[in-house]
Amino acid sequence: MNSTGVFTNTFACCPAIMVAYCCDCVLDYPALQIAIPSAEELLLLEQKARANGSGLNPNDLLGSWYLERVWSKGSKSPSTFAAGLLKNLSACLRLAIDTNQFQIINSVSIGSLQLSFVGKAFLNGVRPILFFTFQYVSVSLGSLVIFKRNLPQPPSRKMPFFALIARNSNGWLAARGRGGGLALWILKADTAV
């Protein structure tokens, strides 16, 4: 964060190329300057979203999102270790529309080696909540898929989700996961729809 309160960082991704349904992340793309909200600001936005909904629609979520910060359940301080590790692994959440539902891809990578979880997602409720399930996991080396395995599906009452809090027009998205942690992602600018 610089003296004006604007966060600057270099993120890790090239254009989102659907290769074996993976978000192709590498360690080189332009630096972005985005004002990042504090935990207190996000908690206020979360209260508003719980009471009145977030106003988010499917188009607000499309694109490649890079993990910027995470807060453990109940914490007002971001977990620098977890976020740092996931940023160094180019943690990428990609949402695209595929036949009237979301395709969700959650991936991490080291160089050209990439681990991806691929599945489907849908929005529910006024807040809304993004429910998802991963259908398979794959490991790719460049464009070559070297491992792929189907994943068991959880019962509907145990489906993972992100309770959406807010999306800023400058390109950040905040949500709380099923386990209670809070996450903030940054949208890769040229992937917005």
PyMOL commands that set and color helices and strands:
alter all, ss='L'
color gray80, all
select helices_A, chain A and resi 39-52+58-61+80-88+156-158+189-191
alter helices_A, ss='H'
color red, helices_A
select strands_A, chain A and resi 7-9+18-19+22-23+32-34+63-71+92-98+101-110+113-124+129-141+144-150+161-168+172-177+182-187
alter strands_A, ss='S'
color yellow, strands_A
deselect
rebuild
show_as cartoon
